[in-house]
Amino acid sequence: MYVIVEIQGQQFKVEQGRRLFVHHIAGAESGSVVEFDKVLLADKDGLVTVGAPVVEGAKVVCEVLSPLVKGDKVLVFHKKRRKGYRKLNGHRQQFTEILVKEVVA
């Protein structure tokens, strides 16, 4: 059984026991329980239910494993040739690691 759920503006395919890295959830603490009820599609043993826009009564229960995980560094380099202009910026995206405890559909 799996569902497609929207978390922080992104869609994820979720199954029970799966670990996800989602955009940083403000105020989440390690060990706390978070519920997401924007389930867009549910597949239960081949029986597919598509929401319009969401599936009624479906939700995903997750536990926060790590509230703040930093992603890989992305370097952004700008240069204009023959002008002596060079600029280097770095960015590390912040994520929250969650574990899917239960899928209710």
C-alpha positions in Angstrom: 0.0 0.0 0.0 1.3 3.4 -0.9 0.0 7.0 -1.1 1.0 10.2 -2.8 1.1 13.0 -0.2 1.9 16.7 -0.5 4.4 17.8 2.2 5.6 21.4 2.3 4.6 22.0 -1.4 6.3 18.8 -2.7 4.7 15.5 -3.6 6.2 12.2 -2.2 5.4 8.6 -2.7 5.0 7.2 0.8 4.9 3.7 2.3 5.0 2.6 5.9 8.5 2.4 7.4 10.0 4.7 4.8 12.4 7.6 5.7 11.9 10.9 3.9 13.9 14.2 3.8 11.4 17.0 3.4 11.9 20.8 3.5 12.5 22.1 7.0 9.4 21.9 9.2 9.6 24.9 11.6 8.9 24.0 15.2 9.3 20.3 14.8 11.2 18.5 17.6 13.0 15.2 17.6 10.6 12.4 18.5 7.4 14.4 17.9 4.6 13.1 15.8 3.5 15.0 12.6 0.4 14.3 10.5 -0.1 15.1 6.9 -3.7 15.0 5.5 -3.1 16.2 1.9 -3.3 12.8 0.4 -3.6 13.1 -3.4 -3.7 9.4 -4.4 -4.1 6.1 -2.5 -3.3 2.6 -3.8 -4.5 -0.2 -1.6 -3.6 -3.6 -3.1 -4.3 -2.5 -6.7 -7.5 -0.4 -5.8 -6.5 3.1 -6.7 -8.3 6.1 -5.3 -7.7 9.5 -6.8 -8.6 12.6 -4.8 -10.5 15.5 -6.1 -8.4 17.4 -4.9 -7.6 15.2 -1.8 -8.7 11.7 -0.6 -11.2 12.1 2.2 -10.3 10.6 5.5 -6.7 9.6 4.4 -3.7 10.8 6.3 0.0 9.9 7.0 1.4 9.8 10.5 5.1 10.4 10.8 7.7 10.7 13.5 10.4 13.3 13.3 13.8 11.7 13.5 16.0 14.8 13.0 14.5 18.2 12.9 17.4 19.9 11.1 19.6 18.2 8.5 21.7 20.2 6.0 21.9 19.1 2.4 24.9 19.1 0.1 26.5 22.4 -0.6 25.5 23.9 -4.0 28.0 26.5 -5.5 26.6 29.3 -7.6 29.3 31.0 -9.7 28.7 34.2 -11.7 31.3 35.6 -14.1 31.4 38.2 -16.8 34.2 37.7 -19.2 36.8 40.5 -19.7 35.3 42.6 -17.0 37.0 41.2 -13.9 33.6 40.3 -12.3 33.4 37.1 -10.4 31.1 36.1 -7.6 30.8 32.8 -5.8 27.9 32.0 -3.5 27.2 28.8 -1.6 23.9 27.4 -0.4 23.0 24.4 1.9 19.3 23.5 1.9 17.8 22.6 5.3 15.7 19.4 5.6 13.8 17.5 8.3 14.2 13.7 8.4 10.9 11.9 9.1 9.9 8.3 9.4 6.5 7.1 8.2 4.8 5.3 11.0 1.3 4.7 9.6 -0.6 5.3 6.4 -4.4 5.6 6.9 -6.4 5.4 3.7 
